[in-house]
Amino acid sequence: MFKIHVYYVYLLTNKGNTVIYTGVTNDIQSRVWDHKQGTNDGFTKKYACNKLVYYAEYQWVQDAIAREKQLKAGPRKTKVNLINFENPDWNDLSQDWYDE
């Protein structure tokens, strides 16, 4: 049986939209939840990046990783432009994903 895989490249920011984190995952809801809970020590916990402002789906993991690397290597302006195009109000796209 053929299994379809889905991978995601995502951007998180903090409350003031001053920091942008770029990540890749195969389970966007679980991974964003981890960021929101501050489960893992690191950049997103240190800078309180827990607001999902952008994500894109990829079928192949190598494509998702390549895009993540491209975004990480590029200037902040590229990420800001991408968010402004897809989500101009910088809303938390995961706002309704969880029962809190």
N, C-alpha and C positions, 0 to 999 in steps of 0.2 A: 504494500500500500504506500502511496506517495504522500508524504507529509509536507505541507506548505509551511515554510518558516517565514517569520516576519521579524525584522530588525528595525530599530528606531534610532535616529540621531535626534537629540533633544537639547534645548537650551533652557537653563534655569536662571533666575535672577533673584535678588533679594527684595525686600519691601520697597526700598527707594529706587530700585532699578539701576543701581550703581555698579553692580558686578554681574558678569555673565559667565556661566559655567556651561561647557559643552560636554556631552556624554553620549554613549552608545549603549544599547541594551536590547535584549530580546523579549523583555517583559516590562513595558513602559509603566503600567500601573503599579506594579510591585516596586520598581526602582524609584519612582517618584515618591511613593509612600516612605521608602527608606530615607530619602532626602528630607522629607517633611518631618520625620521623627528624629532626625539627627543620629541615626543608628551607627553610622560609620564616621570615624574621625577623618578629617581631611578638609579640603578646600570648601566644600559646600556647607559643612558644619561650622567651620571657622567664620565664614562670611554670610551665614544664614541664607543661603541660596535654596529656596524651597518653593518658588513660584514658577510653574511650567509656562513658558511664554511661546514656545515653538517646538514642534516635533514633525518629523517626516519618516515615512515608512520605506523600507527597502526589503526586497525579497532575498538578496544575497548578502551575507555578512561582510564579505570583502568590499562590497559597494558602500555599506554603512560605515565601515571603519575608514575607508578612503575619504568619505565625506567628512567624518568627524575630524580626521587629521587635517583636511583642507581648511575647515573652519577654525580649528585651534591654531593653525599656522598663520592665518590671515589676521588682518587688523580688526579691532573692536567694531569699527564702522561697518564692516561687512555683516557682522552679526546683528547690529542695530538695524541696518537697512532690511535685512531678512525678517526680523521681528516686526518692524514697522509696516512692511508689505503684507505679511500674513496675519498680524495681530496688532493693529495700530494703537489700540488702547492698552496694550500690554496686560491683558487679563490673564488670570491664572486658568489655563486650559484644563486643569485637573480639578477645578473647584467642585464639580458635582460627581466626582468619581468615588468618593468615600463617604461612608456613614460615620459622622463624628458626633 
